[in-house]
Amino acid sequence: MWKRELLETDQGIFEVFVKGEGDPLCVTHLYSEFNERGNYFAEPFTEVFTVYLVNLRSAGNSRQADVDSELSMQQSVIDLEAIRCALQIDTWSFAGHSTGAMLGLVYAVAFPDSLEKILINAGAGSYEYMNHPDCIYNRSNPANSRVLQLLDIIKTSDSVDERRAANKEWTQMSIYRPERYDEYFSKPSSGKVVGSRLDYFSYQELPEFNLFEQFPHVTVPAIISCGKHDRQCPLDCSIKIHESLPHSELVIFNESNHNAFLEEEQAFNRLVHTFNQLRD
């Protein structure tokens, strides 16, 4: 189990879960809520890092957003900075998956001096990933209409069983071997969708999200990783990030979709150790 802490910061109180030994590493997701069970993506890093798994505003027992704009990526990285200072950590590293990866890129642009390095897994550097023909969020993709139905159920249904079934179907679209779903997700974990944060990202922030003009100025060492068959943030997105970030390496998981940390667990664990050794 992860150790729960409530941190008083100059941006309010934030809920953080801590596990592992080693250099400090921040992990979070833009619209997920965590608890003492930790998180599938965060868990492998605890072998070599002290991991701080953060609930952002309006997630878990962290402070609530007073206005919608406080759910933005920019405010989120300001909050991460406040958490780092409250922990009395001079610099730390960051690892993020999907929209957590996008947030990590925003963090590297905004506060490069606070970061030792970043690991970006299955992310994108702009809204353009939504236009990729292989992306299930592209309106022209055959799976898109069903995806939208599932997300609506996850966000609004009063039935726990309905939400669980919808989440399973949505997730199965994002694993290379969907028949192995029960095997991959057999261990306890957390990461419930926070509807208000997802809505703000989808409707307010995503339409203008684009970091590529700023990437050439980012000096933080980075590993960019992605599954070859990713249907949420297709591989082309990670390749473009790598080509735009001057101090980055690219790692491709050939038998993964969007969740390489489960689909190719051993290979992902090797990536974690490589990331641990990454230096300027």
C-alpha positions in Angstrom: 0.0 0.0 0.0 1.0 3.6 -0.6 1.4 6.0 2.3 -1.1 8.9 2.2 0.0 12.4 3.0 -2.0 15.7 3.1 0.4 18.5 2.2 -0.1 22.2 3.1 1.2 24.3 0.3 1.0 27.9 -0.7 -1.6 26.8 -3.3 -3.8 24.9 -0.8 -3.9 21.3 0.6 -3.0 18.5 -1.7 -3.3 14.7 -1.3 -0.2 12.8 -2.2 0.6 9.0 -2.0 4.2 8.0 -1.4 6.0 4.7 -2.0 9.6 3.5 -2.9 13.2 4.5 -2.3 15.6 6.5 -4.3 15.5 9.9 -6.0 12.2 11.8 -5.9 9.8 11.3 -8.8 6.5 13.0 -9.3 3.7 11.0 -11.1 0.2 12.2 -11.8 -2.5 12.1 -14.5 -4.5 15.1 -15.7 -7.9 13.8 -14.8 -7.5 10.8 -12.5 -8.0 10.3 -8.8 -5.7 8.0 -6.8 -5.8 6.3 -3.4 -3.7 4.0 -1.2 -3.8 1.3 -3.8 -1.5 3.3 -6.0 -1.6 3.1 -9.8 -0.5 0.6 -12.5 1.7 3.2 -14.3 3.3 4.5 -11.1 4.1 1.2 -9.5 7.1 0.1 -11.5 9.0 3.3 -10.7 8.9 2.5 -6.9 11.7 0.0 -7.4 14.2 2.8 -8.0 12.5 6.1 -7.1 10.7 7.6 -4.2 7.4 8.2 -6.0 5.0 11.0 -5.2 1.6 10.1 -6.7 -0.4 13.4 -6.8 -4.1 14.1 -6.7 -4.5 17.4 -8.5 -7.2 20.0 -7.8 -10.7 18.5 -7.4 -9.3 14.9 -7.3 -9.6 12.9 -4.0 -9.0 15.0 -0.9 -6.9 17.7 -2.7 -8.3 21.2 -2.7 -11.3 21.9 -4.9 -11.1 24.2 -7.8 -12.9 27.5 -7.1 -13.3 28.2 -10.8 -13.0 26.0 -13.9 -9.7 27.7 -15.0 -8.0 26.2 -12.0 -8.3 22.8 -13.7 -5.9 23.9 -16.4 -2.5 22.4 -17.2 -0.8 25.6 -16.3 -2.4 25.8 -12.9 -1.6 22.1 -12.4 2.1 22.5 -12.9 2.0 25.6 -10.6 0.4 23.3 -8.0 3.1 20.6 -8.6 5.7 23.3 -7.9 4.0 24.2 -4.7 4.0 20.5 -3.7 7.7 20.1 -4.5 8.5 23.1 -2.3 6.3 21.8 0.5 8.2 18.5 0.4 11.5 20.5 0.5 12.7 18.9 -2.7 15.2 21.0 -4.7 14.6 19.1 -7.9 12.7 16.0 -8.9 11.9 14.0 -12.0 8.5 13.5 -13.6 6.9 10.5 -15.3 3.5 10.7 -16.9 1.2 8.5 -19.1 -1.3 9.8 -21.7 -2.6 13.2 -20.5 -0.2 12.8 -17.6 2.5 12.7 -20.2 1.1 15.9 -21.8 1.2 17.6 -18.4 4.8 16.5 -18.0 5.6 18.3 -21.3 3.9 21.5 -20.0 5.9 21.1 -16.8 9.2 20.9 -18.6 8.3 24.0 -20.7 7.2 26.0 -17.7 9.6 25.0 -14.9 12.7 23.3 -16.5 15.0 24.2 -13.5 12.8 22.1 -11.2 13.1 18.9 -13.2 16.0 16.5 -13.4 14.4 14.5 -16.3 11.0 13.5 -17.7 9.6 10.2 -19.0 6.7 10.8 -21.4 4.7 7.7 -22.2 1.9 7.5 -24.8 1.4 11.2 -25.0 1.1 14.0 -27.5 2.5 17.5 -27.9 -0.6 19.1 -29.5 -4.3 18.7 -30.2 -3.3 17.3 -33.6 -3.3 13.7 -32.2 -7.1 14.0 -32.3 -6.9 14.3 -36.1 -4.8 11.2 -36.6 -6.8 8.5 -38.5 -5.7 5.8 -36.0 -6.9 7.8 -32.9 -10.2 6.5 -31.5 -11.0 10.1 -30.5 -11.0 11.2 -34.2 -14.6 11.5 -35.3 -13.8 9.7 -38.6 -12.4 6.7 -36.7 -14.9 3.7 -36.7 -14.7 3.3 -33.0 -15.3 7.0 -32.1 -19.1 6.9 -31.6 -18.8 4.1 -29.2 -15.9 5.7 -27.3 -18.1 8.8 -26.8 -20.9 6.7 -25.5 -18.6 4.9 -23.1 -17.1 8.1 -21.7 -20.5 9.6 -21.1 -21.4 6.5 -19.1 -18.2 6.7 -17.1 -18.8 10.3 -16.3 -22.5 10.3 -15.6 -23.9 6.9 -14.8 -25.2 6.3 -11.2 -24.6 2.6 -11.6 -21.2 1.3 -10.4 -21.6 -1.8 -12.6 -22.4 0.3 -15.7 -19.4 2.5 -15.1 -17.1 -0.5 -14.6 -18.4 -2.2 -17.7 -17.9 0.9 -19.8 -14.4 1.5 -18.4 -13.5 -2.1 -19.3 -14.7 -1.8 -22.8 -13.0 1.6 -23.3 -9.7 0.2 -21.9 -9.9 -2.9 -24.1 -9.9 -0.7 -27.1 -6.5 0.5 -25.9 -4.6 -2.8 -25.4 -3.0 -4.8 -28.1 -4.4 -8.1 -26.9 -7.8 -7.2 -25.3 -8.4 -10.9 -24.4 -5.7 -10.4 -21.8 -7.6 -7.6 -20.0 -8.3 -9.7 -16.8 -4.7 -10.7 -16.6 -3.4 -7.2 -17.0 -5.8 -5.6 -14.5 -5.9 -8.3 -11.8 -3.9 -6.4 -9.2 -5.4 -3.6 -7.0 -4.9 -0.1 -8.4 -6.6 3.3 -8.6 -7.1 6.0 -11.1 -10.9 6.9 -11.3 -11.8 9.5 -13.9 -12.6 13.0 -12.5 -15.3 14.2 -14.8 -14.8 17.9 -14.2 -11.1 17.7 -15.0 -11.7 15.6 -18.1 -14.4 18.0 -19.4 -12.1 21.0 -18.9 -9.3 19.4 -20.8 -11.6 18.2 -23.6 -13.6 21.3 -24.2 -11.5 24.2 -22.9 -7.9 23.3 -23.2 -7.4 20.7 -25.9 -8.7 22.7 -28.9 -5.7 25.1 -28.5 -3.1 22.8 -27.0 0.2 23.0 -28.9 3.7 23.0 -27.4 5.8 22.4 -30.5 7.0 25.9 -30.9 8.4 25.8 -27.3 10.0 22.4 -27.5 13.3 23.5 -29.1 14.1 25.5 -26.0 13.5 22.7 -23.5 16.8 21.5 -22.0 15.4 18.8 -19.7 16.6 15.3 -20.6 13.6 13.2 -21.7 12.7 9.7 -22.7 9.7 9.5 -25.1 8.0 6.1 -25.2 5.0 4.7 -26.9 3.3 1.5 -28.0 3.6 0.8 -31.7 -0.2 0.1 -31.9 -1.4 3.0 -29.7 -5.0 4.0 -30.6 -5.3 6.9 -28.2 -2.1 8.9 -28.9 -0.7 7.1 -32.0 3.0 6.5 -32.3 3.5 9.3 -34.8 2.8 11.7 -32.0 5.7 10.4 -29.9 8.0 10.4 -32.9 7.1 14.1 -33.5 7.8 15.0 -29.8 11.2 13.2 -30.0 12.1 15.0 -33.2 11.2 18.3 -31.6 12.8 17.9 -28.1 16.6 18.4 -28.4 17.6 16.2 -25.4 15.3 13.2 -25.9 15.5 9.5 -26.6 12.7 7.4 -28.2 11.6 4.0 -27.1 9.0 2.0 -29.0 7.1 -1.0 -27.5 6.4 -3.2 -30.5 3.6 -5.3 -28.9 1.7 -2.6 -27.1 -1.2 -0.3 -27.6 -1.7 2.5 -25.0 -0.6 0.6 -21.9 2.9 -0.7 -22.3 3.5 -0.8 -18.6 1.0 -3.7 -18.5 1.3 -5.1 -22.0 5.1 -5.4 -22.0 5.8 -5.3 -18.3 9.4 -6.6 -18.4 10.4 -4.2 -21.2 8.7 -1.3 -19.4 10.6 -2.2 -16.2 13.8 -2.1 -18.1 12.8 1.4 -19.4 12.3 2.5 -15.8 15.9 1.4 -14.9 17.2 3.2 -18.0 15.3 6.3 -17.0 16.8 6.1 -13.5 20.3 6.2 -15.0 19.5 9.0 -17.4 21.7 12.1 -16.9 22.4 15.3 -18.7 
